[in-house]
Amino acid sequence: MLFDSHAHLHDAKFRKDRADVFARAREAGVTRFLTLGDNLRASREAIALAETEDGVLAAAGIHPSAAAGWDEDTARLLEQLLAHPKVPVLGEIGLDYYWDKEPATHKRQQDCFRQQLRIAKRLGKPVSIHSRESNADVLRILAEEQAGEPGGVLHCFIGSYEEARRGVDLGFHLGVGGISTYPKLGDLREALSRIGPEHLLLETDSPYLPPQPRRGRRNEPAYLRQTAEALADLLSLPLEEMAQIATRNTERAFRL
Ligand code: NI
């Protein structure tokens, strides 16, 4: 039984065939899902899906791409969403210096990130963190905010072994998604194998970032199985055992 620890299943890209997407997922052994919002509207959609679909939990949060809209009202409304029983996680939040190359607005992203880490801490909710070309600042801010309590996951982790180690030492898990199967990312595989299975979660980030054989298409939770098989191979574990460990890690990381 696999747990897709990071997906956006409320996304409009699944509007036409969502029932089929869930059917294919379950057929592939993927039975639990966390669907994450990236702004207030998407977070509400994520919660609505969790209320109606079996095995689905939701996360609410403001993604760095929406950081410009962060204010006290947003914080208050976000806290209301986080009180919902189907919302164990705050996310996705973080920093993205790939899409936003303007140093002047990095400060705004950082402020939005820090404020949400403080909410997470106060509410005891783990976080799901997005980091793109920003690992140094993400890790520094996590340390400064003492975010290891409540902890969470560095979703779709890409980075060096040293960065992976630092994240784990700070109390975080690492999300392993489709990109871990891309031929060019041998260094990432090396880092994940040195970290070992006890700190890794499986995820798809659907509809984005499909594993290697499906690149260029819409991703969906059924493809988590390919990522799981590749990770089991990498760690020389039977698939069943890898799946069990990753699911247990997810329950621990999300305090389920
Ligand atoms: Ni995502």
Boltz pocket constraint, residues with backbone or C-beta under 6 A from the ligand:
constraints:
  - pocket:
      binder: B
      contacts: [[A, 6], [A, 7], [A, 8], [A, 36], [A, 92], [A, 205]]
      max_distance: 6.0
